């Protein structure tokens, strides 16, 4: 049997055995595991910050209506309803604010918040809150070290403290006509929550409502950093939300008025499309690094290539003369002159020595620089390395040739 055929068969057997061994080891150590991965939120779940609260209320058999606008004409309020305005109260018109307070007096329950602390209020009116006689802290009323900028701890039995109302706009109610049924805070640190009775109903005022929101992100890139928890999912926040909605709970419809939080295009691209732009960014950085000049001393830009035929001829002549072949250049110039002289004046070209010089002097008598001495020297080969004589005789031969 051919030796090469034997080696081929043995190699194939060894390769197949190695493959079977690898597959066997992989199958013996392979464990099938199921893993749930949350997809990015879309639709109302992404734009409605109260979406989880809405689902929780529906699961608890509570009538709930979540919308972006108050629209009292399209959604009339009943005496035992609850209206939670998650939006900035400054977005309410005076007519809507008066209608809401009139509805509260008939038994409604209104929940509002103060404007965000980052905005400077000045003397601008704040509907509902001005009617209640509340005094709101402005952005420049307290320093960063002031206790009125600290968080407030919410305690739930058996659980750790939950921080709330951090950097929120607090308020005072010393100008209010009525005392609140419940208040959270004191005169030194201001108040973060109060429930004011009004007629048959009540108005709840909070420094912010972030604890009610489904803030978070289900992006797999950020899940490892624990950025995906919702505020309302915290047990203490859920318990406080239940107490907040207690007055008319299950007695009527709870209206959740929110401002749609549509993420910007750049935020969507950064959080949800990182699998595409991250490799492209790395490729771009690599390409820029490749195109960037390396570190080191500055070097002058290389001279551009020249394609002039005359420059090549001059460079070739200088090279030949530099290496001691000036006699060849002189002889070429003298031969070129004699060739043209033979075509123009065959008789003078046939002469030699002084007879030829005399004929040429007669021919160039109009040029005083071409005398007998200059013409005689031009027709005589110069000494080696006599640069001045070489240049002079070459120039004279060229001038004599051009005048023929």
PERA-V527202 format. One record per pair of residues at least 24 apart in sequence whose ideal C-beta (glycine too) atoms are under 10 Angstrom apart, sorted by the first residue. I is the first residue (numbers start at 0). J is the second residue. D is the distance in whole Angstrom. If there is no record, write none. Layout:
# PERA-V527202
i=I j=J d=D
i=I j=J d=D
This chain:
# PERA-V527202
i=36 j=217 d=9
i=36 j=219 d=6
i=36 j=222 d=9
i=37 j=215 d=10
i=37 j=216 d=10
i=37 j=217 d=4
i=37 j=218 d=9
i=37 j=219 d=8
i=37 j=222 d=7
i=37 j=227 d=7
i=38 j=217 d=7
i=38 j=218 d=10
i=38 j=219 d=9
i=38 j=271 d=10
i=39 j=216 d=8
i=39 j=217 d=6
i=39 j=218 d=6
i=39 j=219 d=9
i=39 j=262 d=10
i=39 j=267 d=9
i=39 j=270 d=7
i=39 j=271 d=5
i=39 j=272 d=10
i=40 j=213 d=8
i=40 j=215 d=9
i=40 j=216 d=8
i=40 j=217 d=6
i=40 j=218 d=10
i=40 j=262 d=10
i=40 j=271 d=10
i=41 j=271 d=10
i=43 j=259 d=9
i=44 j=213 d=8
i=44 j=217 d=9
i=45 j=213 d=10
i=45 j=216 d=10
i=45 j=217 d=10
i=45 j=259 d=9
i=45 j=260 d=8
i=45 j=261 d=8
i=45 j=262 d=7
i=45 j=267 d=9
i=46 j=257 d=9
i=46 j=258 d=9
i=46 j=259 d=4
i=46 j=260 d=6
i=46 j=261 d=5
i=46 j=262 d=9
i=47 j=85 d=9
i=47 j=212 d=9
i=47 j=213 d=8
i=47 j=255 d=8
i=47 j=257 d=6
i=47 j=258 d=10
i=47 j=259 d=7
i=47 j=260 d=8
i=48 j=85 d=6
i=48 j=208 d=9
i=48 j=209 d=9
i=48 j=211 d=8
i=48 j=212 d=4
i=48 j=213 d=6
i=48 j=214 d=7
i=48 j=229 d=10
i=48 j=230 d=9
i=48 j=231 d=9
i=48 j=255 d=9
i=48 j=257 d=6
i=48 j=258 d=8
i=48 j=259 d=9
i=48 j=260 d=6
i=49 j=83 d=8
i=49 j=85 d=6
i=49 j=208 d=9
i=49 j=211 d=6
i=49 j=212 d=7
i=49 j=213 d=7
i=49 j=231 d=8
i=49 j=255 d=5
i=49 j=256 d=9
i=49 j=257 d=5
i=50 j=212 d=9
i=50 j=213 d=5
i=50 j=229 d=10
i=50 j=231 d=9
i=50 j=255 d=9
i=50 j=257 d=9
i=51 j=211 d=9
i=51 j=212 d=8
i=51 j=213 d=4
i=51 j=214 d=10
i=51 j=215 d=9
i=51 j=229 d=6
i=51 j=230 d=9
i=51 j=231 d=5
i=51 j=232 d=7
i=51 j=237 d=10
i=52 j=83 d=9
i=52 j=85 d=9
i=52 j=208 d=10
i=52 j=211 d=6
i=52 j=212 d=8
i=52 j=213 d=7
i=52 j=229 d=10
i=52 j=230 d=10
i=52 j=231 d=6
i=52 j=237 d=9
i=52 j=240 d=7
i=52 j=244 d=9
i=52 j=253 d=9
i=52 j=255 d=7
i=52 j=257 d=10
i=53 j=213 d=9
i=53 j=253 d=9
i=53 j=255 d=6
i=53 j=257 d=9
i=54 j=213 d=9
i=54 j=231 d=10
i=55 j=231 d=7
i=55 j=232 d=10
i=55 j=237 d=8
i=55 j=240 d=8
i=55 j=241 d=9
i=56 j=240 d=9
i=56 j=241 d=10
i=56 j=244 d=8
i=56 j=248 d=9
i=56 j=249 d=10
i=56 j=253 d=6
i=56 j=255 d=8
i=57 j=253 d=10
i=59 j=241 d=9
i=59 j=248 d=9
i=59 j=249 d=8
i=60 j=249 d=7
i=61 j=244 d=8
i=61 j=247 d=10
i=61 j=248 d=7
i=61 j=249 d=6
i=61 j=250 d=10
i=61 j=251 d=9
i=61 j=252 d=8
i=61 j=253 d=6
i=62 j=249 d=8
i=62 j=250 d=10
i=62 j=251 d=7
i=62 j=252 d=4
i=62 j=253 d=7
i=62 j=254 d=10
i=63 j=252 d=7
i=63 j=253 d=5
i=63 j=254 d=8
i=63 j=255 d=6
i=64 j=252 d=6
i=64 j=253 d=7
i=64 j=254 d=5
i=64 j=255 d=7
i=64 j=256 d=9
i=65 j=253 d=9
i=65 j=254 d=8
i=65 j=255 d=4
i=65 j=256 d=8
i=65 j=257 d=7
i=66 j=254 d=7
i=66 j=255 d=7
i=66 j=256 d=7
i=66 j=257 d=8
i=67 j=255 d=10
i=67 j=256 d=7
i=67 j=257 d=6
i=67 j=258 d=7
i=67 j=259 d=5
i=68 j=95 d=10
i=68 j=256 d=7
i=68 j=257 d=10
i=68 j=258 d=9
i=69 j=95 d=6
i=69 j=96 d=10
i=69 j=98 d=9
i=69 j=99 d=8
i=69 j=254 d=8
i=69 j=256 d=6
i=70 j=95 d=9
i=70 j=254 d=10
i=70 j=256 d=9
i=71 j=95 d=6
i=71 j=98 d=6
i=71 j=99 d=8
i=71 j=102 d=8
i=71 j=254 d=10
i=72 j=98 d=10
i=74 j=252 d=9
i=74 j=254 d=7
i=74 j=256 d=10
i=75 j=102 d=9
i=76 j=101 d=10
i=76 j=102 d=5
i=76 j=103 d=9
i=76 j=105 d=9
i=76 j=106 d=10
i=76 j=107 d=6
i=76 j=109 d=10
i=76 j=251 d=9
i=76 j=252 d=8
i=76 j=254 d=7
i=77 j=102 d=9
i=77 j=105 d=9
i=77 j=106 d=9
i=77 j=107 d=8
i=77 j=247 d=10
i=77 j=250 d=9
i=77 j=251 d=5
i=77 j=252 d=7
i=78 j=102 d=8
i=78 j=103 d=10
i=78 j=104 d=10
i=78 j=105 d=5
i=78 j=106 d=4
i=78 j=107 d=6
i=78 j=199 d=7
i=78 j=200 d=8
i=78 j=247 d=9
i=78 j=250 d=9
i=78 j=251 d=8
i=79 j=105 d=9
i=79 j=106 d=6
i=79 j=107 d=7
i=79 j=108 d=8
i=79 j=199 d=9
i=79 j=200 d=9
i=79 j=246 d=9
i=79 j=247 d=5
i=79 j=248 d=10
i=79 j=249 d=9
i=79 j=250 d=4
i=79 j=251 d=4
i=79 j=252 d=9
i=80 j=106 d=9
i=80 j=107 d=6
i=80 j=108 d=7
i=80 j=109 d=10
i=80 j=200 d=10
i=80 j=247 d=7
i=80 j=250 d=8
i=80 j=251 d=4
i=80 j=252 d=5
i=80 j=253 d=7
i=80 j=254 d=6
i=81 j=107 d=7
i=81 j=108 d=4
i=81 j=109 d=8
i=81 j=110 d=7
i=81 j=200 d=9
i=81 j=201 d=10
i=81 j=203 d=10
i=81 j=243 d=9
i=81 j=244 d=6
i=81 j=245 d=10
i=81 j=246 d=7
i=81 j=247 d=5
i=81 j=248 d=8
i=81 j=250 d=8
i=81 j=251 d=7
i=81 j=252 d=8
i=81 j=253 d=5
i=81 j=254 d=7
i=81 j=255 d=9
i=82 j=107 d=7
i=82 j=108 d=7
i=82 j=109 d=5
i=82 j=110 d=7
i=82 j=111 d=9
i=82 j=202 d=10
i=82 j=247 d=10
i=82 j=252 d=9
i=82 j=253 d=8
i=82 j=254 d=5
i=82 j=255 d=9
i=82 j=256 d=7
i=83 j=108 d=9
i=83 j=109 d=8
i=83 j=110 d=4
i=83 j=111 d=8
i=83 j=112 d=9
i=83 j=203 d=9
i=83 j=205 d=10
i=83 j=208 d=8
i=83 j=211 d=8
i=83 j=240 d=10
i=83 j=243 d=8
i=83 j=244 d=8
i=83 j=253 d=7
i=83 j=254 d=7
i=83 j=255 d=5
i=83 j=256 d=7
i=83 j=257 d=9
i=84 j=109 d=8
i=84 j=110 d=7
i=84 j=111 d=5
i=84 j=112 d=7
i=84 j=127 d=8
i=84 j=208 d=9
i=84 j=254 d=9
i=84 j=255 d=9
i=84 j=256 d=5
i=84 j=257 d=8
i=84 j=258 d=10
i=85 j=110 d=9
i=85 j=111 d=9
i=85 j=112 d=7
i=85 j=207 d=10
i=85 j=208 d=5
i=85 j=209 d=10
i=85 j=211 d=7
i=85 j=212 d=8
i=85 j=255 d=7
i=85 j=256 d=6
i=85 j=257 d=4
i=85 j=258 d=7
i=85 j=260 d=10
i=86 j=111 d=9
i=86 j=112 d=8
i=86 j=208 d=10
i=86 j=256 d=6
i=86 j=257 d=6
i=86 j=258 d=5
i=86 j=259 d=10
i=87 j=111 d=10
i=87 j=112 d=8
i=87 j=113 d=9
i=87 j=114 d=5
i=87 j=115 d=7
i=87 j=118 d=8
i=87 j=125 d=9
i=87 j=258 d=8
i=88 j=112 d=7
i=88 j=113 d=7
i=88 j=114 d=7
i=88 j=125 d=6
i=88 j=126 d=6
i=88 j=127 d=6
i=88 j=128 d=6
i=88 j=129 d=10
i=88 j=204 d=9
i=89 j=113 d=10
i=89 j=114 d=6
i=89 j=115 d=10
i=89 j=118 d=9
i=89 j=120 d=9
i=89 j=123 d=7
i=89 j=124 d=8
i=89 j=125 d=6
i=89 j=126 d=7
i=89 j=127 d=10
i=89 j=128 d=9
i=90 j=114 d=10
i=90 j=126 d=9
i=90 j=256 d=10
i=90 j=258 d=8
i=91 j=125 d=9
i=91 j=126 d=4
i=91 j=127 d=7
i=91 j=256 d=9
i=92 j=126 d=7
i=93 j=124 d=8
i=93 j=126 d=6
i=93 j=130 d=10
i=94 j=126 d=10
i=95 j=126 d=8
i=95 j=127 d=9
i=96 j=124 d=10
i=96 j=125 d=9
i=96 j=126 d=4
i=96 j=127 d=5
i=96 j=128 d=9
i=96 j=129 d=9
i=96 j=130 d=7
i=97 j=126 d=9
i=97 j=127 d=9
i=97 j=130 d=8
i=99 j=126 d=9
i=99 j=127 d=7
i=99 j=130 d=10
i=99 j=202 d=9
i=100 j=126 d=9
i=100 j=127 d=7
i=100 j=130 d=6
i=100 j=131 d=9
i=100 j=197 d=7
i=100 j=198 d=9
i=100 j=200 d=9
i=100 j=202 d=8
i=101 j=197 d=10
i=101 j=198 d=9
i=102 j=198 d=9
i=102 j=200 d=8
i=103 j=127 d=9
i=103 j=195 d=9
i=103 j=196 d=9
i=103 j=197 d=5
i=103 j=198 d=6
i=103 j=199 d=8
i=103 j=200 d=4
i=103 j=201 d=7
i=103 j=202 d=6
i=104 j=197 d=6
i=104 j=198 d=3
i=104 j=199 d=6
i=104 j=200 d=6
i=105 j=198 d=7
i=105 j=199 d=6
i=105 j=200 d=7
i=106 j=198 d=8
i=106 j=199 d=4
i=106 j=200 d=5
i=106 j=201 d=9
i=106 j=246 d=9
i=106 j=247 d=8
i=106 j=250 d=9
i=106 j=251 d=9
i=107 j=197 d=9
i=107 j=198 d=9
i=107 j=199 d=8
i=107 j=200 d=5
i=107 j=201 d=9
i=107 j=202 d=9
i=107 j=246 d=9
i=107 j=247 d=7
i=107 j=251 d=8
i=107 j=254 d=10
i=108 j=194 d=9
i=108 j=197 d=10
i=108 j=200 d=6
i=108 j=201 d=6
i=108 j=202 d=8
i=108 j=203 d=7
i=108 j=243 d=9
i=108 j=244 d=8
i=108 j=245 d=9
i=108 j=246 d=5
i=108 j=247 d=5
i=108 j=248 d=9
i=108 j=250 d=9
i=108 j=251 d=9
i=108 j=253 d=9
i=109 j=195 d=10
i=109 j=197 d=8
i=109 j=200 d=7
i=109 j=201 d=8
i=109 j=202 d=5
i=109 j=203 d=7
i=109 j=204 d=9
i=109 j=254 d=10
i=110 j=194 d=9
i=110 j=201 d=9
i=110 j=202 d=8
i=110 j=203 d=4
i=110 j=204 d=8
i=110 j=205 d=7
i=110 j=208 d=8
i=110 j=211 d=9
i=110 j=243 d=6
i=110 j=244 d=8
i=110 j=246 d=10
i=110 j=253 d=9
i=110 j=254 d=10
i=110 j=255 d=10
i=110 j=256 d=10
i=111 j=202 d=7
i=111 j=203 d=7
i=111 j=204 d=6
i=111 j=205 d=8
i=111 j=208 d=9
i=111 j=256 d=10
i=112 j=167 d=8
i=112 j=168 d=9
i=112 j=203 d=9
i=112 j=204 d=7
i=112 j=205 d=5
i=112 j=206 d=7
i=112 j=207 d=6
i=112 j=208 d=5
i=112 j=209 d=9
i=112 j=211 d=10
i=113 j=167 d=7
i=113 j=168 d=4
i=113 j=169 d=8
i=113 j=170 d=6
i=113 j=191 d=9
i=113 j=204 d=7
i=113 j=205 d=7
i=113 j=206 d=6
i=113 j=207 d=7
i=113 j=208 d=10
i=114 j=168 d=6
i=114 j=207 d=10
i=115 j=166 d=9
i=115 j=167 d=8
i=115 j=168 d=7
i=115 j=206 d=10
i=115 j=207 d=8
i=116 j=140 d=10
i=116 j=141 d=9
i=116 j=147 d=10
i=116 j=148 d=8
i=116 j=166 d=6
i=116 j=167 d=6
i=116 j=168 d=4
i=116 j=169 d=9
i=116 j=206 d=8
i=116 j=207 d=9
i=117 j=166 d=8
i=117 j=168 d=9
i=118 j=168 d=9
i=120 j=168 d=8
i=125 j=170 d=10
i=127 j=202 d=7
i=127 j=204 d=8
i=128 j=170 d=7
i=128 j=172 d=10
i=128 j=202 d=9
i=128 j=204 d=7
i=129 j=174 d=10
i=130 j=175 d=10
i=130 j=176 d=10
i=130 j=197 d=9
i=130 j=202 d=9
i=131 j=170 d=9
i=131 j=172 d=7
i=131 j=174 d=9
i=131 j=175 d=6
i=131 j=176 d=8
i=131 j=177 d=8
i=131 j=179 d=10
i=131 j=193 d=9
i=131 j=195 d=6
i=131 j=197 d=8
i=131 j=202 d=6
i=131 j=204 d=7
i=132 j=171 d=10
i=132 j=172 d=7
i=132 j=173 d=8
i=132 j=174 d=4
i=132 j=175 d=4
i=132 j=176 d=6
i=132 j=177 d=9
i=132 j=195 d=9
i=133 j=170 d=5
i=133 j=171 d=7
i=133 j=172 d=6
i=133 j=173 d=9
i=133 j=174 d=7
i=133 j=175 d=7
i=133 j=190 d=9
i=133 j=193 d=8
i=133 j=195 d=9
i=133 j=204 d=7
i=134 j=169 d=10
i=134 j=170 d=6
i=134 j=171 d=4
i=134 j=172 d=7
i=134 j=173 d=7
i=134 j=174 d=6
i=134 j=175 d=9
i=134 j=189 d=9
i=135 j=168 d=6
i=135 j=169 d=8
i=135 j=170 d=5
i=135 j=171 d=8
i=135 j=189 d=9
i=135 j=204 d=10
i=135 j=206 d=10
i=136 j=167 d=10
i=136 j=168 d=6
i=136 j=169 d=5
i=136 j=170 d=7
i=136 j=171 d=8
i=136 j=189 d=6
i=136 j=190 d=10
i=136 j=206 d=9
i=137 j=168 d=8
i=138 j=168 d=8
i=140 j=168 d=10
i=140 j=169 d=9
i=140 j=189 d=9
i=141 j=169 d=9
i=141 j=188 d=10
i=141 j=189 d=9
i=145 j=188 d=9
i=145 j=189 d=10
i=146 j=187 d=7
i=146 j=188 d=5
i=146 j=189 d=9
i=147 j=184 d=9
i=147 j=187 d=8
i=147 j=188 d=5
i=147 j=189 d=5
i=147 j=190 d=10
i=147 j=191 d=9
i=147 j=206 d=10
i=148 j=188 d=10
i=148 j=189 d=10
i=149 j=188 d=8
i=150 j=191 d=10
i=151 j=183 d=7
i=151 j=184 d=8
i=151 j=188 d=8
i=151 j=191 d=5
i=151 j=192 d=9
i=151 j=206 d=8
i=152 j=235 d=9
i=153 j=183 d=9
i=153 j=210 d=8
i=153 j=233 d=9
i=153 j=235 d=5
i=153 j=236 d=7
i=153 j=238 d=8
i=153 j=239 d=6
i=154 j=235 d=7
i=155 j=233 d=9
i=155 j=234 d=6
i=155 j=235 d=4
i=155 j=236 d=9
i=155 j=237 d=9
i=155 j=238 d=6
i=155 j=239 d=9
i=156 j=234 d=10
i=156 j=235 d=10
i=156 j=238 d=9
i=157 j=234 d=9
i=158 j=233 d=9
i=158 j=234 d=6
i=158 j=235 d=6
i=158 j=238 d=9
i=159 j=233 d=10
i=159 j=234 d=10
i=159 j=235 d=9
i=160 j=235 d=8
i=161 j=210 d=8
i=161 j=230 d=10
i=161 j=233 d=6
i=161 j=234 d=8
i=161 j=235 d=4
i=161 j=236 d=6
i=161 j=238 d=9
i=161 j=239 d=8
i=162 j=210 d=10
i=162 j=235 d=10
i=163 j=191 d=8
i=163 j=192 d=9
i=163 j=205 d=9
i=163 j=206 d=9
i=163 j=207 d=8
i=163 j=209 d=8
i=163 j=210 d=6
i=163 j=230 d=9
i=163 j=233 d=10
i=163 j=235 d=8
i=163 j=236 d=8
i=163 j=239 d=8
i=164 j=190 d=10
i=164 j=191 d=4
i=164 j=192 d=8
i=164 j=205 d=8
i=164 j=206 d=5
i=164 j=207 d=6
i=164 j=208 d=10
i=164 j=209 d=8
i=164 j=210 d=8
i=165 j=206 d=10
i=165 j=207 d=9
i=165 j=209 d=8
i=166 j=206 d=9
i=166 j=207 d=9
i=167 j=191 d=7
i=167 j=205 d=8
i=167 j=206 d=4
i=167 j=207 d=4
i=167 j=208 d=9
i=167 j=209 d=8
i=168 j=206 d=6
i=168 j=207 d=8
i=169 j=206 d=5
i=169 j=207 d=10
i=170 j=204 d=7
i=170 j=205 d=10
i=170 j=206 d=7
i=172 j=204 d=8
i=177 j=202 d=10
i=179 j=203 d=9
i=179 j=204 d=8
i=180 j=246 d=10
i=181 j=242 d=9
i=183 j=239 d=10
i=192 j=239 d=9
i=192 j=243 d=8
i=194 j=242 d=10
i=194 j=243 d=9
i=194 j=245 d=10
i=194 j=246 d=8
i=196 j=246 d=10
i=200 j=246 d=8
i=200 j=247 d=8
i=201 j=246 d=6
i=201 j=247 d=9
i=203 j=243 d=6
i=203 j=244 d=9
i=203 j=246 d=8
i=205 j=239 d=10
i=205 j=243 d=8
i=208 j=240 d=9
i=208 j=243 d=9
i=208 j=257 d=9
i=209 j=236 d=9
i=210 j=235 d=8
i=210 j=236 d=4
i=210 j=237 d=9
i=210 j=239 d=7
i=210 j=240 d=7
i=210 j=243 d=9
i=211 j=236 d=7
i=211 j=237 d=9
i=211 j=239 d=9
i=211 j=240 d=6
i=211 j=243 d=8
i=211 j=244 d=10
i=211 j=255 d=9
i=211 j=257 d=10
i=212 j=236 d=9
i=212 j=257 d=9
i=212 j=260 d=9
i=214 j=260 d=9
i=216 j=262 d=10
i=216 j=266 d=10
i=216 j=270 d=6
i=216 j=271 d=9
i=217 j=270 d=10
i=217 j=271 d=10
i=218 j=269 d=9
i=218 j=270 d=5
i=218 j=271 d=6
i=218 j=273 d=8
i=219 j=271 d=10
i=219 j=273 d=9
i=219 j=274 d=9
i=220 j=269 d=9
i=220 j=270 d=7
i=220 j=271 d=9
i=220 j=273 d=5
i=220 j=274 d=9
i=220 j=277 d=9
i=221 j=270 d=7
i=221 j=273 d=9
i=226 j=270 d=10
i=316 j=393 d=10
i=320 j=384 d=10
i=320 j=386 d=9
i=320 j=389 d=8
i=320 j=390 d=10
i=320 j=393 d=10
i=323 j=383 d=7
i=323 j=384 d=8
i=325 j=380 d=9
i=325 j=381 d=8
i=325 j=382 d=10
i=325 j=383 d=7
i=325 j=384 d=8
i=325 j=385 d=9
i=325 j=386 d=9
i=325 j=389 d=6
i=325 j=393 d=9
i=326 j=380 d=6
i=326 j=381 d=8
i=326 j=382 d=10
i=326 j=383 d=7
i=326 j=389 d=9
i=328 j=389 d=8
i=328 j=393 d=7
i=329 j=377 d=10
i=329 j=379 d=10
i=329 j=380 d=6
i=329 j=381 d=7
i=329 j=388 d=10
i=329 j=389 d=7
i=329 j=392 d=7
i=329 j=393 d=7
i=329 j=396 d=8
i=330 j=380 d=7
i=331 j=393 d=10
i=331 j=396 d=10
i=332 j=377 d=9
i=332 j=389 d=10
i=332 j=392 d=8
i=332 j=393 d=5
i=332 j=394 d=9
i=332 j=395 d=9
i=332 j=396 d=5
i=332 j=397 d=7
i=332 j=400 d=8
i=333 j=377 d=8
i=333 j=378 d=7
i=333 j=379 d=9
i=333 j=380 d=8
i=333 j=392 d=8
i=333 j=393 d=9
i=333 j=396 d=6
i=333 j=400 d=10
i=334 j=396 d=10
i=335 j=396 d=8
i=335 j=397 d=8
i=335 j=400 d=6
i=336 j=377 d=8
i=336 j=378 d=8
i=336 j=395 d=9
i=336 j=396 d=5
i=336 j=397 d=8
i=336 j=398 d=10
i=336 j=399 d=6
i=336 j=400 d=4
i=336 j=401 d=10
i=336 j=403 d=8
i=337 j=378 d=9
i=337 j=396 d=9
i=337 j=400 d=9
i=338 j=400 d=9
i=339 j=399 d=9
i=339 j=400 d=5
i=339 j=401 d=9
i=339 j=402 d=10
i=339 j=403 d=5
i=340 j=399 d=8
i=340 j=400 d=8
i=340 j=403 d=6
i=342 j=403 d=8
i=343 j=400 d=10
i=343 j=402 d=10
i=343 j=403 d=5
i=344 j=403 d=8
i=347 j=403 d=10
i=351 j=378 d=10
i=352 j=378 d=9
i=359 j=399 d=7
i=359 j=403 d=10
i=362 j=399 d=9
i=362 j=402 d=8
i=362 j=403 d=8
i=363 j=398 d=9
i=363 j=399 d=7
i=363 j=402 d=6
i=363 j=403 d=9
i=365 j=402 d=9
i=366 j=398 d=8
i=366 j=399 d=9
i=366 j=402 d=7
i=368 j=395 d=8
i=368 j=398 d=8
i=369 j=395 d=7
i=369 j=398 d=7
i=369 j=399 d=7
i=369 j=402 d=8
i=373 j=398 d=10
i=373 j=399 d=9
i=374 j=399 d=7
